Amino acid sequence: MKAFEEAVALLPPSLRREAQALPPLVKRRVEEIRLRSGRPPTAVVGEEELPLSALPVEGRDLELTVEIATRASAHTALESVRQGYFTVRGGHRIGLCGSIWTEGGQVRNLRRISSLNIRVAHAVPGCGGEILPQLFQEGRFQSTLLLSPPGGGKTTLLRDLIRLLSDGACAPPRRVGLADERGEVAALWEGTPQFDVGAKTDVLEGCPKAQGLLMLLRGMNPQILCCDEITAPADCAALAECGNCGVKLLCTVHAEDREDLRRKPLYRELLERGLFEKAVILRRWTTPRYQVEGLLPCGNG
């Protein structure tokens, strides 16, 4: 409920009142608040978008939301939207759409906002507690991939496993390096993680994963390196270099299960290299939700 209240406090007063009128059980489940110019505001709950009002959102509502979120420094924030969003205190993220200004083929700024999406920050401390012991063998952490389709909870589980490893749950504390390219895992705000990622975790935010992993490897002497969503060959190459240096890995990928992982060329390469020893498969609407399996190189079962 605290996260919801923080997020709706970013809205203009009229829209804030509409959001606060939602039933308490719905408030706890709100994942996003979406404002689209000329359309009624909505709240994303599971697979649904619930209308907050019958009145359409106006351009001034969008501008005022950004002003509130940035403490009246909208110009500074808009200059940082090359990635399509910015992070505010509490770890909430605001995604933006509208008319883009480009220069030299590069995105420079957002001139006029047409819609925005407030992603309500959710942390679930303890969600990795039952899984973590299964990721160790003879007292040593095994490099692990977290698998699920989009929206399956990979980032939430990754965040909690990082916290547990860094704080020494079920084993001595580990030095953890987190390449948080999109700021979703730790959500740095003025240099301080807005989510608890543990006492011995070093965070590098906003840097491409491949480059960030190598910078952490060379500069911070991590025992475990982590990143969210392996998506490019450069990510795989950086992970291979880190793994060959003896560092353990904890990462997420978009995949339904091990078979789906093997069907995708990018991830098949990871398996062929034998970089990962465990897989945690997440399923959103099943019990148990998490399944831990051994992960052997391709061709070995």
Secondary structure in CASP SS format (residue, H / E / C, confidence):
PFRMAT SS
TARGET T0000
AUTHOR 0000-0000-0000
METHOD secondary structure of the structure
MODEL  1
M C 1.00
K H 1.00
A H 1.00
F H 1.00
E H 1.00
E H 1.00
A H 1.00
V H 1.00
A C 1.00
L C 1.00
L C 1.00
P C 1.00
P H 1.00
S H 1.00
L H 1.00
R H 1.00
R H 1.00
E H 1.00
A H 1.00
Q H 1.00
A C 1.00
L C 1.00
P C 1.00
P H 1.00
L H 1.00
V H 1.00
K H 1.00
R C 1.00
R C 1.00
V E 1.00
E E 1.00
E E 1.00
I E 1.00
R E 1.00
L E 1.00
R E 1.00
S E 1.00
G C 1.00
R C 1.00
P C 1.00
P C 1.00
T E 1.00
A E 1.00
V E 1.00
V E 1.00
G C 1.00
E C 1.00
E E 1.00
E E 1.00
L E 1.00
P E 1.00
L C 1.00
S C 1.00
A C 1.00
L C 1.00
P C 1.00
V E 1.00
E C 1.00
G H 1.00
R H 1.00
D H 1.00
L H 1.00
E H 1.00
L H 1.00
T H 1.00
V H 1.00
E H 1.00
I H 1.00
A H 1.00
T C 1.00
R C 1.00
A C 1.00
S C 1.00
A H 1.00
H H 1.00
T H 1.00
A H 1.00
L H 1.00
E C 1.00
S C 1.00
V H 1.00
R H 1.00
Q H 1.00
G C 1.00
Y E 1.00
F E 1.00
T E 1.00
V C 1.00
R C 1.00
G C 1.00
G C 1.00
H C 1.00
R E 1.00
I E 1.00
G E 1.00
L E 1.00
C E 1.00
G E 1.00
S E 1.00
I E 1.00
W E 1.00
T E 1.00
E E 1.00
G C 1.00
G C 1.00
Q E 1.00
V E 1.00
R E 1.00
N E 1.00
L E 1.00
R E 1.00
R E 1.00
I E 1.00
S E 1.00
S E 1.00
L E 1.00
N E 1.00
I E 1.00
R E 1.00
V C 1.00
A C 1.00
H C 1.00
A C 1.00
V C 1.00
P C 1.00
G C 1.00
C C 1.00
G C 1.00
G C 1.00
E C 1.00
I C 1.00
L H 1.00
P H 1.00
Q H 1.00
L H 1.00
F E 1.00
Q E 1.00
E C 1.00
G C 1.00
R E 1.00
F E 1.00
Q C 1.00
S C 1.00
T E 1.00
L E 1.00
L E 1.00
L E 1.00
S E 1.00
P C 1.00
P C 1.00
G C 1.00
G C 1.00
G C 1.00
K H 1.00
T H 1.00
T H 1.00
L H 1.00
L H 1.00
R H 1.00
D H 1.00
L H 1.00
I H 1.00
R H 1.00
L H 1.00
L H 1.00
S H 1.00
D H 1.00
G C 1.00
A C 1.00
C C 1.00
A C 1.00
P C 1.00
P C 1.00
R C 1.00
R C 1.00
V E 1.00
G E 1.00
L E 1.00
A E 1.00
D E 1.00
E C 1.00
R C 1.00
G C 1.00
E C 1.00
V C 1.00
A C 1.00
A C 1.00
L E 1.00
W E 1.00
E C 1.00
G C 1.00
T E 1.00
P E 1.00
Q C 1.00
F C 1.00
D C 1.00
V C 1.00
G C 1.00
A C 1.00
K C 1.00
T E 1.00
D E 1.00
V E 1.00
L E 1.00
E E 1.00
G C 1.00
C C 1.00
P C 1.00
K H 1.00
A H 1.00
Q H 1.00
G H 1.00
L H 1.00
L H 1.00
M H 1.00
L H 1.00
L H 1.00
R H 1.00
G H 1.00
M H 1.00
N C 1.00
P C 1.00
Q C 1.00
I E 1.00
L E 1.00
C E 1.00
C E 1.00
D C 1.00
E C 1.00
I C 1.00
T C 1.00
A C 1.00
P H 1.00
A H 1.00
D H 1.00
C H 1.00
A H 1.00
A H 1.00
L H 1.00
A H 1.00
E H 1.00
C H 1.00
G H 1.00
N H 1.00
C C 1.00
G C 1.00
V C 1.00
K E 1.00
L E 1.00
L E 1.00
C E 1.00
T E 1.00
V E 1.00
H E 1.00
A C 1.00
E C 1.00
D C 1.00
R H 1.00
E H 1.00
D H 1.00
L H 1.00
R H 1.00
R H 1.00
K C 1.00
P H 1.00
L H 1.00
Y H 1.00
R H 1.00
E H 1.00
L H 1.00
L H 1.00
E H 1.00
R H 1.00
G C 1.00
L C 1.00
F C 1.00
E C 1.00
K E 1.00
A E 1.00
V E 1.00
I E 1.00
L E 1.00
R C 1.00
R C 1.00
W C 1.00
T C 1.00
T C 1.00
P C 1.00
R C 1.00
Y E 1.00
Q E 1.00
V E 1.00
E E 1.00
G E 1.00
L C 1.00
L C 1.00
P C 1.00
C C 1.00
G C 1.00
N C 1.00
G C 1.00
END
